[in-house]
Amino acid sequence: MDDDAPDWTATNGPPRTPDDVTAENPYTLPGFFDALADGVLLGVRCSACDTRLIPPRPACYACGSRDLEIERQPDTGTVISYTEVARPPPRFVDLAPFTVAIVELGTGARLTGRLEAAYEETEIGMGVRVTVRGPDELPDAALSHEEDWPLHVFEPV
């Protein structure tokens, strides 16, 4: 991940009013993907219940609190579950079959994504690294607002 990226964690907290919900805010999907394009994986930590959420959002889905802090996530983790996708959405049909994994990062946050390893070679406990694929490295987006978004992919370490 990119250490020269802007400090995406320097915020005034989650959006509290509709005017605060902007594409630049890292608590929104566009802000999350802008940070990801810079090589920065963001999540939030709920101060009320200590839940980690990826992507960031303005309220905790575990307890409903808005007392959240944006935090940079590590780019390594461990596979805790996985499956093979044989019939993917149209955007990814040329990649099928492929492996999708749930990865627990060092902060305890969990992230789902495509794993660049054959299903038969994947194991629970396998170490992985998060890498970022730019829009030019991906199949065509299904929705126009996704055309410029990067995508995270896990690679075995």
Secondary structure, 3 states (H helix, E strand, C coil): CCCCCCCCCCCCCCCCCHHHCCCCCCCCHHHHHHHHHCCCCEEEEECCCCCEECCCCCCCCCCCCCCEEEEECCCEEEEEEEEEECCCCHHHHHHCCEEEEEEEECCCCEEEEEECCCHHHCCCCCEEEEEEECHHHCCCCCCHHHCCCCEEEEEEC
